[in-house]
Amino acid sequence: SANTASMDCSLGNFFTLTLPAGATRLEATNIQPGETLSLRILNSTSASQCTGSTSVKFPTGFTYTPTAIANTTDIITFLTFDTGSIYAVAANYFA
């Protein structure tokens, strides 16, 4: 089954998401210009998948793939320049 995790960018700069088994789509709402946001992802299983909506931009060839080890943490950092998109880079496998 597919889940959607909404991150309301107007509510703060630090967010946490626990990924379940299966697919989760990351959706950014209320994007504000000039933000730096951090998302801590807790991998509760080794069978998680995560994709971004069209407003979440990862570098070509460097899209986010959750660490395939249960009980690990990943961090995604986002920057905004306008209200249309958030630009993301990920760091994986904090044990």
C-alpha positions as CSV (number, residue, x, y, z in Angstrom):
1,S,0.0,0.0,0.0
2,A,1.1,3.6,-0.6
3,N,1.2,6.3,2.1
4,T,1.7,10.1,1.8
5,A,3.7,12.0,4.4
6,S,3.0,15.7,4.2
7,M,5.5,18.2,5.5
8,D,4.0,21.6,6.1
9,C,7.0,23.9,5.6
10,S,5.3,26.8,7.4
11,L,5.2,24.9,10.7
12,G,9.0,24.7,11.5
13,N,12.4,23.7,10.2
14,F,12.8,20.2,11.8
15,F,10.6,17.2,11.0
16,T,10.6,13.5,11.8
17,L,9.1,10.7,9.7
18,T,8.9,7.0,10.6
19,L,8.8,4.9,7.4
20,P,6.6,1.9,7.5
21,A,7.1,-1.1,5.2
22,G,6.0,-0.3,1.7
23,A,6.0,2.9,-0.3
24,T,5.7,6.4,1.1
25,R,5.4,9.6,-1.0
26,L,6.9,12.8,0.5
27,E,4.7,15.8,-0.1
28,A,5.8,19.4,0.8
29,T,3.2,22.0,1.4
30,N,3.2,25.7,2.2
31,I,6.8,26.2,0.9
32,Q,8.3,29.5,2.0
33,P,11.2,31.2,0.2
34,G,14.6,31.1,2.0
35,E,14.0,28.1,4.3
36,T,16.4,25.4,5.4
37,L,14.6,22.3,6.5
38,S,15.7,19.0,8.0
39,L,13.8,15.7,7.9
40,R,14.9,12.9,10.2
41,I,13.7,9.6,8.7
42,L,13.5,6.6,11.1
43,N,13.6,3.3,9.2
44,S,11.5,0.9,11.2
45,T,11.9,-1.9,8.7
46,S,14.3,-2.9,5.9
47,A,11.4,-2.8,3.3
48,S,10.7,0.9,3.1
49,Q,10.5,3.0,-0.1
50,C,10.2,6.7,-0.3
51,T,9.6,9.0,-3.3
52,G,9.1,12.7,-3.5
53,S,6.3,14.7,-5.1
54,T,7.0,17.0,-8.1
55,S,7.8,19.8,-5.7
56,V,10.6,17.8,-4.0
57,K,13.8,18.0,-6.2
58,F,16.8,15.7,-5.7
59,P,19.9,16.0,-7.8
60,T,19.8,13.9,-11.0
61,G,21.1,10.4,-10.2
62,F,21.0,11.0,-6.4
63,T,17.4,10.4,-5.5
64,Y,16.7,9.3,-2.0
65,T,16.6,5.6,-1.2
66,P,16.0,4.7,2.5
67,T,18.7,2.6,4.2
68,A,17.6,-1.0,3.8
69,I,18.5,-1.8,7.4
70,A,15.8,-1.7,10.2
71,N,16.3,0.7,13.1
72,T,18.5,3.2,11.3
73,T,18.2,6.9,10.7
74,D,18.6,8.9,7.5
75,I,18.6,12.7,7.2
76,I,17.3,14.8,4.3
77,T,18.1,18.5,4.1
78,F,16.0,20.9,2.0
79,L,16.6,24.4,0.7
80,T,14.0,26.7,-0.7
81,F,14.3,29.7,-3.1
82,D,10.7,30.3,-3.9
83,T,7.3,28.8,-3.1
84,G,7.3,26.2,-5.8
85,S,10.0,23.6,-5.0
86,I,12.3,22.4,-2.2
87,Y,15.7,21.1,-3.2
88,A,17.0,18.1,-1.3
89,V,20.1,16.1,-0.5
90,A,20.2,13.0,1.7
91,A,22.6,11.4,4.1
92,N,22.0,7.7,4.9
93,Y,22.7,5.2,7.6
94,F,23.1,6.8,10.9
95,A,23.1,3.8,13.2
